[in-house]
Every structure is written in C-alpha cells, then in structure tokens.
Amino acid sequence: MAKLKGPLLSENAHGSIAKRLTFSKRASGNQARFQHANHDSNTTSQQTQRTLFLQARDAWQLLTTEEKALWKEYNNS
C-alpha cells in the first residue's frame, strides 16, 4: 500500500500501487518507477531446464543426512 504525504512526488511518497507503480525517496529526490509484469514464456528449453531442476531436487531429497554432508563437504573444498 502506497503512503502519500502532501501532493504526489512533491513531499513524501513511498510504497507500491498494484505492485506496478513504486514510489521511493532517493538521495537525488523522490522517484516513481513502473514495474513491468514478468512474462513466463513457456519455451521448450525452459521446460527442459525446469524438469532437470525438479529431478535434481528430488534426487537431493532422497539422500541421507550423511550423504548430504559429504556433498556439502566436497563442494566447500
């Protein structure tokens, strides 16, 4: 929820309206930014990467605590 004090952008405005228009105060003065909506393009390569990530996550969850500790130790060395 955006909070305004005085006329818009003149005295103090901060927060967001509808998660798109964001008001903030910077050293250079007040600022208003428009946030573009992210688009989830559903390409074949994107789906492949998501599937690989989910498979890796599932494989990690099947490991025992000792196996996870060994992997963490290996990756930190």
N, CA, C and O atoms as a Tripos MOL2 file, in Angstrom:
@<TRIPOS>MOLECULE
protein
  308   307    77     0     0
PROTEIN
NO_CHARGES

@<TRIPOS>ATOM
      1 N           0.8510   -1.1690    0.0000 N.3       1 MET1
      2 CA          0.0000    0.0000    0.0000 C.3       1 MET1
      3 C           0.8910    1.2240    0.0000 C.2       1 MET1
      4 O           1.7700    1.3500    0.8530 O.2       1 MET1
      5 N           0.6820    2.1150   -0.9300 N.am      2 ALA2
      6 CA          1.4700    3.3390   -1.0010 C.3       2 ALA2
      7 C           0.9770    4.3230    0.0440 C.2       2 ALA2
      8 O          -0.2220    4.4340    0.2970 O.2       2 ALA2
      9 N           1.9220    5.0390    0.6490 N.am      3 LYS3
     10 CA          1.5730    6.0680    1.6300 C.3       3 LYS3
     11 C           2.0370    7.4080    1.0780 C.2       3 LYS3
     12 O           3.1980    7.5650    0.6980 O.2       3 LYS3
     13 N           1.1330    8.3600    1.0380 N.am      4 LEU4
     14 CA          1.4310    9.6710    0.4820 C.3       4 LEU4
     15 C           1.3200   10.7330    1.5580 C.2       4 LEU4
     16 O           0.4500   10.6700    2.4270 O.2       4 LEU4
     17 N           2.2100   11.7060    1.4900 N.am      5 LYS5
     18 CA          2.1520   12.8390    2.3990 C.3       5 LYS5
     19 C           2.3380   14.0780    1.5270 C.2       5 LYS5
     20 O           3.4180   14.2910    0.9770 O.2       5 LYS5
     21 N           1.3210   14.8740    1.3980 N.am      6 GLY6
     22 CA          1.3750   16.0310    0.5190 C.3       6 GLY6
     23 C           1.0820   15.6080   -0.9120 C.2       6 GLY6
     24 O           0.7870   14.4380   -1.1560 O.2       6 GLY6
     25 N           1.1560   16.5240   -1.8550 N.am      7 PRO7
     26 CA          0.9050   16.1910   -3.2580 C.3       7 PRO7
     27 C           1.8990   15.1440   -3.7560 C.2       7 PRO7
     28 O           3.0580   15.1200   -3.3410 O.2       7 PRO7
     29 N           1.4400   14.3090   -4.6240 N.am      8 LEU8
     30 CA          2.2440   13.2070   -5.1450 C.3       8 LEU8
     31 C           3.5900   13.6960   -5.6880 C.2       8 LEU8
     32 O           3.6380   14.6320   -6.4870 O.2       8 LEU8
     33 N           4.6610   13.0700   -5.2600 N.am      9 LEU9
     34 CA          6.0460   13.3230   -5.6670 C.3       9 LEU9
     35 C           6.6000   14.6620   -5.1990 C.2       9 LEU9
     36 O           7.7370   14.9870   -5.5410 O.2       9 LEU9
     37 N           5.8610   15.4460   -4.4420 N.am     10 SER10
     38 CA          6.4020   16.7280   -4.0370 C.3      10 SER10
     39 C           7.0130   16.6900   -2.6460 C.2      10 SER10
     40 O           8.0570   17.3000   -2.4160 O.2      10 SER10
     41 N           6.3830   15.9860   -1.7170 N.am     11 GLU11
     42 CA          6.9030   15.9850   -0.3540 C.3      11 GLU11
     43 C           7.4140   14.6110    0.0540 C.2      11 GLU11
     44 O           8.5980   14.4400    0.3460 O.2      11 GLU11
     45 N           6.5050   13.6230    0.0740 N.am     12 ASN12
     46 CA          6.9200   12.2980    0.5100 C.3      12 ASN12
     47 C           5.9210   11.2710   -0.0080 C.2      12 ASN12
     48 O           4.7230   11.3690    0.2570 O.2      12 ASN12
     49 N           6.4190   10.2940   -0.7430 N.am     13 ALA13
     50 CA          5.5940    9.1800   -1.2130 C.3      13 ALA13
     51 C           6.4600    7.9370   -1.1980 C.2      13 ALA13
     52 O           7.5900    7.9610   -1.6860 O.2      13 ALA13
     53 N           5.9390    6.8400   -0.6370 N.am     14 HIS14
     54 CA          6.6840    5.5850   -0.6600 C.3      14 HIS14
     55 C           5.7060    4.4300   -0.6600 C.2      14 HIS14
     56 O           4.6040    4.5270   -0.1200 O.2      14 HIS14
     57 N           6.1270    3.3340   -1.2740 N.am     15 GLY15
     58 CA          5.2910    2.1500   -1.3610 C.3      15 GLY15
     59 C           4.9070    1.8620   -2.8020 C.2      15 GLY15
     60 O           5.4250    2.4820   -3.7310 O.2      15 GLY15
     61 N           3.9960    0.9180   -2.9800 N.am     16 SER16
     62 CA          3.5910    0.4960   -4.3170 C.3      16 SER16
     63 C           2.0850    0.5440   -4.4680 C.2      16 SER16
     64 O           1.3370    0.3690   -3.5060 O.2      16 SER16
     65 N           1.6630    0.7810   -5.6800 N.am     17 ILE17
     66 CA          0.2500    0.7290   -6.0410 C.3      17 ILE17
     67 C           0.1010   -0.4130   -7.0340 C.2      17 ILE17
     68 O           0.7170   -0.4010   -8.1000 O.2      17 ILE17
     69 N          -0.7030   -1.3830   -6.6880 N.am     18 ALA18
     70 CA         -0.9990   -2.5470   -7.5330 C.3      18 ALA18
     71 C           0.2680   -3.2890   -7.9650 C.2      18 ALA18
     72 O           0.2890   -3.8870   -9.0410 O.2      18 ALA18
     73 N           1.3100   -3.2620   -7.1560 N.am     19 LYS19
     74 CA          2.5770   -3.9440   -7.4310 C.3      19 LYS19
     75 C           3.1810   -3.5340   -8.7710 C.2      19 LYS19
     76 O           3.9880   -4.2710   -9.3390 O.2      19 LYS19
     77 N           2.7990   -2.3730   -9.2750 N.am     20 ARG20
     78 CA          3.3050   -1.9150  -10.5670 C.3      20 ARG20
     79 C           3.9670   -0.5440  -10.4750 C.2      20 ARG20
     80 O           5.0220   -0.3300  -11.0720 O.2      20 ARG20
     81 N           3.3660    0.3860   -9.7370 N.am     21 LEU21
     82 CA          3.8870    1.7330   -9.6190 C.3      21 LEU21
     83 C           4.4770    1.8890   -8.2260 C.2      21 LEU21
     84 O           3.7550    1.8370   -7.2300 O.2      21 LEU21
     85 N           5.7950    2.0790   -8.1570 N.am     22 THR22
     86 CA          6.5010    2.1180   -6.8850 C.3      22 THR22
     87 C           7.0880    3.5000   -6.6530 C.2      22 THR22
     88 O           7.7410    4.0640   -7.5310 O.2      22 THR22
     89 N           6.8500    4.0380   -5.4650 N.am     23 PHE23
     90 CA          7.3560    5.3540   -5.0810 C.3      23 PHE23
     91 C           8.4150    5.1740   -4.0060 C.2      23 PHE23
     92 O           8.2520    4.3630   -3.0950 O.2      23 PHE23
     93 N           9.5060    5.9340   -4.1140 N.am     24 SER24
     94 CA         10.5570    5.8750   -3.1060 C.3      24 SER24
     95 C          11.3010    7.2010   -3.0760 C.2      24 SER24
     96 O          11.1800    8.0330   -3.9750 O.2      24 SER24
     97 N          12.0800    7.3690   -2.0030 N.am     25 LYS25
     98 CA         12.8720    8.5860   -1.8550 C.3      25 LYS25
     99 C          14.3370    8.2090   -1.9680 C.2      25 LYS25
    100 O          14.8000    7.2990   -1.2800 O.2      25 LYS25
    101 N          15.0610    8.8910   -2.8210 N.am     26 ARG26
    102 CA         16.4850    8.6610   -3.0140 C.3      26 ARG26
    103 C          17.2480    9.9200   -2.6320 C.2      26 ARG26
    104 O          16.6480   10.9610   -2.3640 O.2      26 ARG26
    105 N          18.5590    9.8210   -2.6100 N.am     27 ALA27
    106 CA         19.3820   10.9860   -2.2950 C.3      27 ALA27
    107 C          19.1510   12.0950   -3.3180 C.2      27 ALA27
    108 O          19.2500   13.2790   -2.9940 O.2      27 ALA27
    109 N          18.8450   11.7060   -4.5480 N.am     28 SER28
    110 CA         18.6150   12.6840   -5.6050 C.3      28 SER28
    111 C          17.1960   13.2540   -5.5670 C.2      28 SER28
    112 O          16.8960   14.2040   -6.2900 O.2      28 SER28
    113 N          16.3290   12.6910   -4.7400 N.am     29 GLY29
    114 CA         14.9570   13.1710   -4.6210 C.3      29 GLY29
    115 C          13.9570   12.0340   -4.7050 C.2      29 GLY29
    116 O          14.3330   10.8630   -4.6610 O.2      29 GLY29
    117 N          12.7000   12.3770   -4.8250 N.am     30 ASN30
    118 CA         11.6530   11.3680   -4.9090 C.3      30 ASN30
    119 C          11.6930   10.6820   -6.2700 C.2      30 ASN30
    120 O          12.1250   11.2640   -7.2650 O.2      30 ASN30
    121 N          11.2340    9.4370   -6.2890 N.am     31 GLN31
    122 CA         11.2900    8.6480   -7.5070 C.3      31 GLN31
    123 C          10.0190    7.8370   -7.6570 C.2      31 GLN31
    124 O           9.4820    7.3220   -6.6760 O.2      31 GLN31
    125 N           9.5390    7.7230   -8.8790 N.am     32 ALA32
    126 CA          8.4250    6.8300   -9.2100 C.3      32 ALA32
    127 C           8.9030    5.8850  -10.2980 C.2      32 ALA32
    128 O           9.4290    6.3300  -11.3190 O.2      32 ALA32
    129 N           8.7250    4.5730  -10.0890 N.am     33 ARG33
    130 CA          9.1610    3.5700  -11.0620 C.3      33 ARG33
    131 C           7.9730    2.7050  -11.4420 C.2      33 ARG33
    132 O           7.1490    2.3530  -10.5990 O.2      33 ARG33
    133 N           7.8950    2.3680  -12.7160 N.am     34 PHE34
    134 CA          6.8730    1.4470  -13.1900 C.3      34 PHE34
    135 C           7.5080    0.0790  -13.3300 C.2      34 PHE34
    136 O           8.5170   -0.0690  -14.0190 O.2      34 PHE34
    137 N           6.9300   -0.9240  -12.6850 N.am     35 GLN35
    138 CA          7.4390   -2.2850  -12.7440 C.3      35 GLN35
    139 C           6.6780   -3.0560  -13.8200 C.2      35 GLN35
    140 O           5.4640   -3.2340  -13.7180 O.2      35 GLN35
    141 N           7.3800   -3.5060  -14.8340 N.am     36 HIS36
    142 CA          6.7430   -4.2980  -15.8800 C.3      36 HIS36
    143 C           6.4360   -5.6930  -15.3490 C.2      36 HIS36
    144 O           7.2060   -6.2500  -14.5680 O.2      36 HIS36
    145 N           5.3350   -6.2400  -15.7660 N.am     37 ALA37
    146 CA          4.9480   -7.5820  -15.3490 C.3      37 ALA37
    147 C           5.8660   -8.6050  -16.0110 C.2      37 ALA37
    148 O           6.1700   -8.4940  -17.1990 O.2      37 ALA37
    149 N           6.3050   -9.5950  -15.2480 N.am     38 ASN38
    150 CA          7.1270  -10.6580  -15.8120 C.3      38 ASN38
    151 C           6.2590  -11.5740  -16.6590 C.2      38 ASN38
    152 O           5.1260  -11.8960  -16.3000 O.2      38 ASN38
    153 N           6.8100  -11.9800  -17.7770 N.am     39 HIS39
    154 CA          6.0970  -12.9030  -18.6480 C.3      39 HIS39
    155 C           6.7650  -14.2590  -18.5550 C.2      39 HIS39
    156 O           7.9840  -14.3680  -18.6890 O.2      39 HIS39
    157 N           5.9850  -15.2720  -18.3300 N.am     40 ASP40
    158 CA          6.5090  -16.6240  -18.2190 C.3      40 ASP40
    159 C           6.4320  -17.2720  -19.5930 C.2      40 ASP40
    160 O           5.4690  -17.9670  -19.9170 O.2      40 ASP40
    161 N           7.4770  -17.0290  -20.4000 N.am     41 SER41
    162 CA          7.4900  -17.6640  -21.7120 C.3      41 SER41
    163 C           7.7660  -19.1430  -21.5090 C.2      41 SER41
    164 O           8.7340  -19.5180  -20.8470 O.2      41 SER41
    165 N           6.9460  -19.9500  -22.0590 N.am     42 ASN42
    166 CA          6.9930  -21.3870  -21.8260 C.3      42 ASN42
    167 C           7.6770  -22.0900  -22.9900 C.2      42 ASN42
    168 O           7.0460  -22.8640  -23.7100 O.2      42 ASN42
    169 N           8.9840  -21.8170  -23.1770 N.am     43 THR43
    170 CA          9.7080  -22.4200  -24.2920 C.3      43 THR43
    171 C          10.0960  -23.8550  -23.9600 C.2      43 THR43
    172 O          10.0690  -24.2720  -22.8020 O.2      43 THR43
    173 N          10.4540  -24.5970  -24.9940 N.am     44 THR44
    174 CA         10.8560  -25.9920  -24.8200 C.3      44 THR44
    175 C          12.1100  -26.0880  -23.9600 C.2      44 THR44
    176 O          12.1920  -26.9330  -23.0690 O.2      44 THR44
    177 N          13.0910  -25.2190  -24.2270 N.am     45 SER45
    178 CA         14.3320  -25.2740  -23.4410 C.3      45 SER45
    179 C          14.0800  -24.8820  -21.9820 C.2      45 SER45
    180 O          14.7120  -25.4230  -21.0740 O.2      45 SER45
    181 N          13.1650  -23.9500  -21.7610 N.am     46 GLN46
    182 CA         12.8330  -23.5450  -20.3880 C.3      46 GLN46
    183 C          12.1710  -24.7110  -19.6440 C.2      46 GLN46
    184 O          12.4820  -24.9600  -18.4790 O.2      46 GLN46
    185 N          11.2790  -25.4090  -20.3010 N.am     47 GLN47
    186 CA         10.6260  -26.5640  -19.6860 C.3      47 GLN47
    187 C          11.6360  -27.6720  -19.3930 C.2      47 GLN47
    188 O          11.5410  -28.3510  -18.3710 O.2      47 GLN47
    189 N          12.6070  -27.8530  -20.2960 N.am     48 THR48
    190 CA         13.6500  -28.8570  -20.0840 C.3      48 THR48
    191 C          14.4630  -28.5200  -18.8420 C.2      48 THR48
    192 O          14.7280  -29.3950  -18.0170 O.2      48 THR48
    193 N          14.8610  -27.2560  -18.7020 N.am     49 GLN49
    194 CA         15.6360  -26.8320  -17.5340 C.3      49 GLN49
    195 C          14.8370  -26.9860  -16.2480 C.2      49 GLN49
    196 O          15.3770  -27.4080  -15.2260 O.2      49 GLN49
    197 N          13.5680  -26.6490  -16.2930 N.am     50 ARG50
    198 CA         12.7220  -26.7960  -15.1040 C.3      50 ARG50
    199 C          12.5920  -28.2610  -14.7080 C.2      50 ARG50
    200 O          12.6160  -28.5900  -13.5220 O.2      50 ARG50
    201 N          12.4570  -29.1280  -15.6830 N.am     51 THR51
    202 CA         12.3470  -30.5630  -15.4120 C.3      51 THR51
    203 C          13.6380  -31.0890  -14.8010 C.2      51 THR51
    204 O          13.6070  -31.8510  -13.8350 O.2      51 THR51
    205 N          14.7860  -30.6790  -15.3690 N.am     52 LEU52
    206 CA         16.0790  -31.1080  -14.8230 C.3      52 LEU52
    207 C          16.2570  -30.6190  -13.3880 C.2      52 LEU52
    208 O          16.7450  -31.3600  -12.5350 O.2      52 LEU52
    209 N          15.8680  -29.3860  -13.1230 N.am     53 PHE53
    210 CA         15.9830  -28.8510  -11.7690 C.3      53 PHE53
    211 C          15.1150  -29.6450  -10.8010 C.2      53 PHE53
    212 O          15.5650  -29.9780   -9.7050 O.2      53 PHE53
    213 N          13.8870  -29.9520  -11.1840 N.am     54 LEU54
    214 CA         12.9950  -30.7190  -10.3090 C.3      54 LEU54
    215 C          13.5320  -32.1210  -10.0560 C.2      54 LEU54
    216 O          13.4050  -32.6450   -8.9500 O.2      54 LEU54
    217 N          14.1330  -32.7300  -11.0780 N.am     55 GLN55
    218 CA         14.7200  -34.0590  -10.9040 C.3      55 GLN55
    219 C          15.9030  -34.0080   -9.9420 C.2      55 GLN55
    220 O          16.0730  -34.8930   -9.1040 O.2      55 GLN55
    221 N          16.7180  -32.9610  -10.0720 N.am     56 ALA56
    222 CA         17.8660  -32.8080   -9.1660 C.3      56 ALA56
    223 C          17.3880  -32.5730   -7.7350 C.2      56 ALA56
    224 O          17.9570  -33.1130   -6.7860 O.2      56 ALA56
    225 N          16.3350  -31.7600   -7.5870 N.am     57 ARG57
    226 CA         15.7850  -31.5120   -6.2520 C.3      57 ARG57
    227 C          15.2710  -32.8090   -5.6260 C.2      57 ARG57
    228 O          15.5270  -33.0870   -4.4540 O.2      57 ARG57
    229 N          14.5480  -33.5930   -6.4150 N.am     58 ASP58
    230 CA         14.0140  -34.8530   -5.9100 C.3      58 ASP58
    231 C          15.1410  -35.8230   -5.5300 C.2      58 ASP58
    232 O          15.0480  -36.5230   -4.5210 O.2      58 ASP58
    233 N          16.2030  -35.8610   -6.3420 N.am     59 ALA59
    234 CA         17.3440  -36.7410   -6.0380 C.3      59 ALA59
    235 C          18.0260  -36.2940   -4.7480 C.2      59 ALA59
    236 O          18.4380  -37.1340   -3.9470 O.2      59 ALA59
    237 N          18.1490  -34.9870   -4.5350 N.am     60 TRP60
    238 CA         18.7810  -34.4700   -3.3090 C.3      60 TRP60
    239 C          17.9560  -34.8670   -2.0820 C.2      60 TRP60
    240 O          18.5080  -35.2310   -1.0440 O.2      60 TRP60
    241 N          16.6380  -34.7920   -2.2120 N.am     61 GLN61
    242 CA         15.7780  -35.1150   -1.0810 C.3      61 GLN61
    243 C          15.8290  -36.5990   -0.7190 C.2      61 GLN61
    244 O          15.5060  -36.9660    0.4100 O.2      61 GLN61
    245 N          16.2250  -37.4510   -1.6530 N.am     62 LEU62
    246 CA         16.3290  -38.8830   -1.3840 C.3      62 LEU62
    247 C          17.6240  -39.2420   -0.6630 C.2      62 LEU62
    248 O          17.7370  -40.3370   -0.1130 O.2      62 LEU62
    249 N          18.6120  -38.3290   -0.6570 N.am     63 LEU63
    250 CA         19.8810  -38.6190    0.0160 C.3      63 LEU63
    251 C          19.7090  -38.6380    1.5260 C.2      63 LEU63
    252 O          18.8420  -37.9640    2.0820 O.2      63 LEU63
    253 N          20.5620  -39.4330    2.1790 N.am     64 THR64
    254 CA         20.5610  -39.4510    3.6420 C.3      64 THR64
    255 C          21.2860  -38.2030    4.1480 C.2      64 THR64
    256 O          21.9360  -37.4940    3.3790 O.2      64 THR64
    257 N          21.1650  -37.9520    5.4300 N.am     65 THR65
    258 CA         21.8420  -36.7950    6.0370 C.3      65 THR65
    259 C          23.3530  -36.9100    5.8660 C.2      65 THR65
    260 O          24.0250  -35.9100    5.6100 O.2      65 THR65
    261 N          23.8930  -38.1210    6.0070 N.am     66 GLU66
    262 CA         25.3340  -38.3310    5.8540 C.3      66 GLU66
    263 C          25.7810  -38.0490    4.4200 C.2      66 GLU66
    264 O          26.8150  -37.4180    4.2000 O.2      66 GLU66
    265 N          24.9890  -38.5240    3.4360 N.am     67 GLU67
    266 CA         25.3320  -38.2820    2.0300 C.3      67 GLU67
    267 C          25.2890  -36.7890    1.7000 C.2      67 GLU67
    268 O          26.1380  -36.2880    0.9620 O.2      67 GLU67
    269 N          24.3020  -36.0840    2.2470 N.am     68 LYS68
    270 CA         24.2260  -34.6380    2.0170 C.3      68 LYS68
    271 C          25.4350  -33.9360    2.6240 C.2      68 LYS68
    272 O          25.9830  -33.0120    2.0230 O.2      68 LYS68
    273 N          25.8550  -34.3680    3.8130 N.am     69 ALA69
    274 CA         27.0170  -33.7650    4.4660 C.3      69 ALA69
    275 C          28.2730  -33.9920    3.6340 C.2      69 ALA69
    276 O          29.1090  -33.0960    3.5190 O.2      69 ALA69
    277 N          28.4150  -35.1920    3.0480 N.am     70 LEU70
    278 CA         29.5650  -35.4740    2.1840 C.3      70 LEU70
    279 C          29.5620  -34.5610    0.9560 C.2      70 LEU70
    280 O          30.6050  -34.0220    0.5870 O.2      70 LEU70
    281 N          28.4160  -34.3860    0.3320 N.am     71 TRP71
    282 CA         28.3040  -33.4970   -0.8440 C.3      71 TRP71
    283 C          28.6660  -32.0680   -0.4640 C.2      71 TRP71
    284 O          29.4050  -31.4000   -1.1880 O.2      71 TRP71
    285 N          28.1540  -31.5980    0.6630 N.am     72 LYS72
    286 CA         28.4410  -30.2270    1.1000 C.3      72 LYS72
    287 C          29.9370  -30.0620    1.3850 C.2      72 LYS72
    288 O          30.5390  -29.0510    1.0250 O.2      72 LYS72
    289 N          30.5220  -31.0600    2.0320 N.am     73 GLU73
    290 CA         31.9600  -31.0090    2.3320 C.3      73 GLU73
    291 C          32.7690  -30.9970    1.0380 C.2      73 GLU73
    292 O          33.7300  -30.2370    0.9160 O.2      73 GLU73
    293 N          32.3920  -31.8250    0.0810 N.am     74 TYR74
    294 CA         33.0830  -31.8940   -1.2110 C.3      74 TYR74
    295 C          33.0020  -30.5600   -1.9500 C.2      74 TYR74
    296 O          33.9920  -30.1230   -2.5360 O.2      74 TYR74
    297 N          31.8520  -29.9140   -1.9310 N.am     75 ASN75
    298 CA         31.6730  -28.6620   -2.6600 C.3      75 ASN75
    299 C          32.3110  -27.4710   -1.9630 C.2      75 ASN75
    300 O          32.5710  -26.4570   -2.6120 O.2      75 ASN75
    301 N          32.5710  -27.5590   -0.6700 N.am     76 ASN76
    302 CA         33.2080  -26.4670    0.0590 C.3      76 ASN76
    303 C          34.7360  -26.5550    0.0330 C.2      76 ASN76
    304 O          35.4200  -25.6370    0.4870 O.2      76 ASN76
    305 N          35.2660  -27.6560   -0.4970 N.am     77 SER77
    306 CA         36.7340  -27.8000   -0.5140 C.3      77 SER77
    307 C          37.3190  -27.3600   -1.8280 C.2      77 SER77
    308 O          38.5350  -27.4150   -2.0120 O.2      77 SER77
@<TRIPOS>BOND
     1     1     2 1
     2     2     3 1
     3     3     4 2
     4     3     5 am
     5     5     6 1
     6     6     7 1
     7     7     8 2
     8     7     9 am
     9     9    10 1
    10    10    11 1
    11    11    12 2
    12    11    13 am
    13    13    14 1
    14    14    15 1
    15    15    16 2
    16    15    17 am
    17    17    18 1
    18    18    19 1
    19    19    20 2
    20    19    21 am
    21    21    22 1
    22    22    23 1
    23    23    24 2
    24    23    25 am
    25    25    26 1
    26    26    27 1
    27    27    28 2
    28    27    29 am
    29    29    30 1
    30    30    31 1
    31    31    32 2
    32    31    33 am
    33    33    34 1
    34    34    35 1
    35    35    36 2
    36    35    37 am
    37    37    38 1
    38    38    39 1
    39    39    40 2
    40    39    41 am
    41    41    42 1
    42    42    43 1
    43    43    44 2
    44    43    45 am
    45    45    46 1
    46    46    47 1
    47    47    48 2
    48    47    49 am
    49    49    50 1
    50    50    51 1
    51    51    52 2
    52    51    53 am
    53    53    54 1
    54    54    55 1
    55    55    56 2
    56    55    57 am
    57    57    58 1
    58    58    59 1
    59    59    60 2
    60    59    61 am
    61    61    62 1
    62    62    63 1
    63    63    64 2
    64    63    65 am
    65    65    66 1
    66    66    67 1
    67    67    68 2
    68    67    69 am
    69    69    70 1
    70    70    71 1
    71    71    72 2
    72    71    73 am
    73    73    74 1
    74    74    75 1
    75    75    76 2
    76    75    77 am
    77    77    78 1
    78    78    79 1
    79    79    80 2
    80    79    81 am
    81    81    82 1
    82    82    83 1
    83    83    84 2
    84    83    85 am
    85    85    86 1
    86    86    87 1
    87    87    88 2
    88    87    89 am
    89    89    90 1
    90    90    91 1
    91    91    92 2
    92    91    93 am
    93    93    94 1
    94    94    95 1
    95    95    96 2
    96    95    97 am
    97    97    98 1
    98    98    99 1
    99    99   100 2
   100    99   101 am
   101   101   102 1
   102   102   103 1
   103   103   104 2
   104   103   105 am
   105   105   106 1
   106   106   107 1
   107   107   108 2
   108   107   109 am
   109   109   110 1
   110   110   111 1
   111   111   112 2
   112   111   113 am
   113   113   114 1
   114   114   115 1
   115   115   116 2
   116   115   117 am
   117   117   118 1
   118   118   119 1
   119   119   120 2
   120   119   121 am
   121   121   122 1
   122   122   123 1
   123   123   124 2
   124   123   125 am
   125   125   126 1
   126   126   127 1
   127   127   128 2
   128   127   129 am
   129   129   130 1
   130   130   131 1
   131   131   132 2
   132   131   133 am
   133   133   134 1
   134   134   135 1
   135   135   136 2
   136   135   137 am
   137   137   138 1
   138   138   139 1
   139   139   140 2
   140   139   141 am
   141   141   142 1
   142   142   143 1
   143   143   144 2
   144   143   145 am
   145   145   146 1
   146   146   147 1
   147   147   148 2
   148   147   149 am
   149   149   150 1
   150   150   151 1
   151   151   152 2
   152   151   153 am
   153   153   154 1
   154   154   155 1
   155   155   156 2
   156   155   157 am
   157   157   158 1
   158   158   159 1
   159   159   160 2
   160   159   161 am
   161   161   162 1
   162   162   163 1
   163   163   164 2
   164   163   165 am
   165   165   166 1
   166   166   167 1
   167   167   168 2
   168   167   169 am
   169   169   170 1
   170   170   171 1
   171   171   172 2
   172   171   173 am
   173   173   174 1
   174   174   175 1
   175   175   176 2
   176   175   177 am
   177   177   178 1
   178   178   179 1
   179   179   180 2
   180   179   181 am
   181   181   182 1
   182   182   183 1
   183   183   184 2
   184   183   185 am
   185   185   186 1
   186   186   187 1
   187   187   188 2
   188   187   189 am
   189   189   190 1
   190   190   191 1
   191   191   192 2
   192   191   193 am
   193   193   194 1
   194   194   195 1
   195   195   196 2
   196   195   197 am
   197   197   198 1
   198   198   199 1
   199   199   200 2
   200   199   201 am
   201   201   202 1
   202   202   203 1
   203   203   204 2
   204   203   205 am
   205   205   206 1
   206   206   207 1
   207   207   208 2
   208   207   209 am
   209   209   210 1
   210   210   211 1
   211   211   212 2
   212   211   213 am
   213   213   214 1
   214   214   215 1
   215   215   216 2
   216   215   217 am
   217   217   218 1
   218   218   219 1
   219   219   220 2
   220   219   221 am
   221   221   222 1
   222   222   223 1
   223   223   224 2
   224   223   225 am
   225   225   226 1
   226   226   227 1
   227   227   228 2
   228   227   229 am
   229   229   230 1
   230   230   231 1
   231   231   232 2
   232   231   233 am
   233   233   234 1
   234   234   235 1
   235   235   236 2
   236   235   237 am
   237   237   238 1
   238   238   239 1
   239   239   240 2
   240   239   241 am
   241   241   242 1
   242   242   243 1
   243   243   244 2
   244   243   245 am
   245   245   246 1
   246   246   247 1
   247   247   248 2
   248   247   249 am
   249   249   250 1
   250   250   251 1
   251   251   252 2
   252   251   253 am
   253   253   254 1
   254   254   255 1
   255   255   256 2
   256   255   257 am
   257   257   258 1
   258   258   259 1
   259   259   260 2
   260   259   261 am
   261   261   262 1
   262   262   263 1
   263   263   264 2
   264   263   265 am
   265   265   266 1
   266   266   267 1
   267   267   268 2
   268   267   269 am
   269   269   270 1
   270   270   271 1
   271   271   272 2
   272   271   273 am
   273   273   274 1
   274   274   275 1
   275   275   276 2
   276   275   277 am
   277   277   278 1
   278   278   279 1
   279   279   280 2
   280   279   281 am
   281   281   282 1
   282   282   283 1
   283   283   284 2
   284   283   285 am
   285   285   286 1
   286   286   287 1
   287   287   288 2
   288   287   289 am
   289   289   290 1
   290   290   291 1
   291   291   292 2
   292   291   293 am
   293   293   294 1
   294   294   295 1
   295   295   296 2
   296   295   297 am
   297   297   298 1
   298   298   299 1
   299   299   300 2
   300   299   301 am
   301   301   302 1
   302   302   303 1
   303   303   304 2
   304   303   305 am
   305   305   306 1
   306   306   307 1
   307   307   308 2
@<TRIPOS>SUBSTRUCTURE
     1 MET1         2 RESIDUE 1 A MET
     2 ALA2         6 RESIDUE 1 A ALA
     3 LYS3        10 RESIDUE 1 A LYS
     4 LEU4        14 RESIDUE 1 A LEU
     5 LYS5        18 RESIDUE 1 A LYS
     6 GLY6        22 RESIDUE 1 A GLY
     7 PRO7        26 RESIDUE 1 A PRO
     8 LEU8        30 RESIDUE 1 A LEU
     9 LEU9        34 RESIDUE 1 A LEU
    10 SER10       38 RESIDUE 1 A SER
    11 GLU11       42 RESIDUE 1 A GLU
    12 ASN12       46 RESIDUE 1 A ASN
    13 ALA13       50 RESIDUE 1 A ALA
    14 HIS14       54 RESIDUE 1 A HIS
    15 GLY15       58 RESIDUE 1 A GLY
    16 SER16       62 RESIDUE 1 A SER
    17 ILE17       66 RESIDUE 1 A ILE
    18 ALA18       70 RESIDUE 1 A ALA
    19 LYS19       74 RESIDUE 1 A LYS
    20 ARG20       78 RESIDUE 1 A ARG
    21 LEU21       82 RESIDUE 1 A LEU
    22 THR22       86 RESIDUE 1 A THR
    23 PHE23       90 RESIDUE 1 A PHE
    24 SER24       94 RESIDUE 1 A SER
    25 LYS25       98 RESIDUE 1 A LYS
    26 ARG26      102 RESIDUE 1 A ARG
    27 ALA27      106 RESIDUE 1 A ALA
    28 SER28      110 RESIDUE 1 A SER
    29 GLY29      114 RESIDUE 1 A GLY
    30 ASN30      118 RESIDUE 1 A ASN
    31 GLN31      122 RESIDUE 1 A GLN
    32 ALA32      126 RESIDUE 1 A ALA
    33 ARG33      130 RESIDUE 1 A ARG
    34 PHE34      134 RESIDUE 1 A PHE
    35 GLN35      138 RESIDUE 1 A GLN
    36 HIS36      142 RESIDUE 1 A HIS
    37 ALA37      146 RESIDUE 1 A ALA
    38 ASN38      150 RESIDUE 1 A ASN
    39 HIS39      154 RESIDUE 1 A HIS
    40 ASP40      158 RESIDUE 1 A ASP
    41 SER41      162 RESIDUE 1 A SER
    42 ASN42      166 RESIDUE 1 A ASN
    43 THR43      170 RESIDUE 1 A THR
    44 THR44      174 RESIDUE 1 A THR
    45 SER45      178 RESIDUE 1 A SER
    46 GLN46      182 RESIDUE 1 A GLN
    47 GLN47      186 RESIDUE 1 A GLN
    48 THR48      190 RESIDUE 1 A THR
    49 GLN49      194 RESIDUE 1 A GLN
    50 ARG50      198 RESIDUE 1 A ARG
    51 THR51      202 RESIDUE 1 A THR
    52 LEU52      206 RESIDUE 1 A LEU
    53 PHE53      210 RESIDUE 1 A PHE
    54 LEU54      214 RESIDUE 1 A LEU
    55 GLN55      218 RESIDUE 1 A GLN
    56 ALA56      222 RESIDUE 1 A ALA
    57 ARG57      226 RESIDUE 1 A ARG
    58 ASP58      230 RESIDUE 1 A ASP
    59 ALA59      234 RESIDUE 1 A ALA
    60 TRP60      238 RESIDUE 1 A TRP
    61 GLN61      242 RESIDUE 1 A GLN
    62 LEU62      246 RESIDUE 1 A LEU
    63 LEU63      250 RESIDUE 1 A LEU
    64 THR64      254 RESIDUE 1 A THR
    65 THR65      258 RESIDUE 1 A THR
    66 GLU66      262 RESIDUE 1 A GLU
    67 GLU67      266 RESIDUE 1 A GLU
    68 LYS68      270 RESIDUE 1 A LYS
    69 ALA69      274 RESIDUE 1 A ALA
    70 LEU70      278 RESIDUE 1 A LEU
    71 TRP71      282 RESIDUE 1 A TRP
    72 LYS72      286 RESIDUE 1 A LYS
    73 GLU73      290 RESIDUE 1 A GLU
    74 TYR74      294 RESIDUE 1 A TYR
    75 ASN75      298 RESIDUE 1 A ASN
    76 ASN76      302 RESIDUE 1 A ASN
    77 SER77      306 RESIDUE 1 A SER
